[in-house]
Amino acid sequence: MPQTTTSQHGTAFLSLPQAATYLGLSPNTLYVWRHRRQGPPSFRMGRRVMYRITTLDEWIREQELSDSRSNPSLDPVAQKPQPRARRVA
C-alpha cells in the first residue's frame, strides 16, 4: 500500500482555509486564484475544496524556480543583450 505524506495536521489534505494558512495567504486570495484557474492545484472532495499538501509544496518550489531573484539563470541582468530589430521602411 502506498505511503501518504502527512503534515502536522495529521492528514495529507488541507481545506481551503487551512491551505491559505499553510501558504501564508488569505482564504479570499486562494478563492480568487481558484476561480481564475491560477495558483496551486485543488480539487473537490464532496462539497469541500481541498489541497494536497505535497502538491502545495511542489507549487511553492515551482514559484521559487520561476522567480529571477531565487533562480540566477533567469536573472535578466545576467542575460546576453539581444540585438534590436531593424525597421524596414
C-alpha positions as CSV (number, residue, x, y, z in Angstrom):
1,M,0.0,0.0,0.0
2,P,1.4,3.4,-0.9
3,Q,2.5,5.6,1.9
4,T,0.9,9.1,2.1
5,T,2.8,12.1,3.4
6,T,1.0,13.7,6.3
7,S,1.6,17.1,7.9
8,Q,1.4,18.4,11.5
9,H,-2.4,18.3,10.9
10,G,-2.3,14.5,10.6
11,T,-3.7,14.4,7.1
12,A,-2.4,14.6,3.5
13,F,-5.1,17.2,2.5
14,L,-6.0,20.7,3.6
15,S,-9.2,22.6,3.3
16,L,-9.1,26.0,1.6
17,P,-8.8,28.0,4.9
18,Q,-6.1,25.5,6.1
19,A,-4.2,25.8,2.8
20,A,-4.4,29.6,3.0
21,T,-2.8,29.5,6.4
22,Y,-0.2,26.9,5.3
23,L,0.8,29.3,2.4
24,G,0.5,32.5,4.4
25,L,-2.3,33.9,2.2
26,S,-5.8,34.9,2.9
27,P,-8.6,32.4,2.1
28,N,-10.0,35.0,-0.3
29,T,-6.8,35.0,-2.3
30,L,-7.0,31.3,-2.8
31,Y,-10.6,31.5,-3.7
32,V,-10.0,34.1,-6.4
33,W,-7.0,32.2,-7.7
34,R,-9.1,29.0,-7.9
35,H,-11.9,30.9,-9.7
36,R,-9.3,32.3,-12.2
37,R,-7.6,28.9,-12.5
38,Q,-4.4,30.2,-11.1
39,G,-2.4,29.3,-8.0
40,P,-1.9,25.8,-6.6
41,P,-4.0,22.9,-8.0
42,S,-7.0,22.0,-5.9
43,F,-9.9,19.5,-6.2
44,R,-13.3,18.9,-4.7
45,M,-13.9,16.3,-2.0
46,G,-17.6,16.2,-1.8
47,R,-18.6,19.9,-1.4
48,R,-15.2,21.0,0.1
49,V,-12.3,22.4,-1.9
50,M,-9.2,20.6,-0.9
51,Y,-5.5,20.9,-1.5
52,R,-2.9,18.1,-1.3
53,I,0.0,19.1,0.9
54,T,2.6,17.6,-1.4
55,T,1.1,19.5,-4.3
56,L,1.3,22.7,-2.4
57,D,4.9,22.1,-1.6
58,E,5.6,21.4,-5.3
59,W,3.8,24.5,-6.3
60,I,5.8,26.6,-3.9
61,R,9.0,25.1,-5.3
62,E,7.9,26.0,-8.9
63,Q,7.2,29.6,-7.8
64,E,10.8,29.8,-6.4
65,L,12.3,28.4,-9.6
66,S,10.3,30.8,-11.8
67,D,11.5,33.9,-9.8
68,S,14.7,35.5,-11.1
69,R,15.6,36.6,-7.6
70,S,15.9,32.9,-6.4
71,N,17.0,31.4,-9.8
72,P,20.1,33.1,-11.1
73,S,19.7,31.5,-14.6
74,L,16.6,33.8,-15.0
75,D,18.3,37.0,-13.9
76,P,17.8,39.5,-16.8
77,V,21.0,41.3,-15.8
78,A,23.0,38.2,-16.5
79,Q,21.4,37.6,-19.9
80,K,23.3,38.5,-23.1
81,P,21.9,41.6,-24.7
82,Q,19.7,41.0,-27.7
83,P,20.2,43.0,-30.9
84,R,17.5,45.4,-31.9
85,A,15.2,44.5,-34.7
86,R,15.7,46.8,-37.7
87,R,12.8,48.6,-39.2
88,V,12.1,48.1,-42.9
89,A,10.7,51.3,-44.4
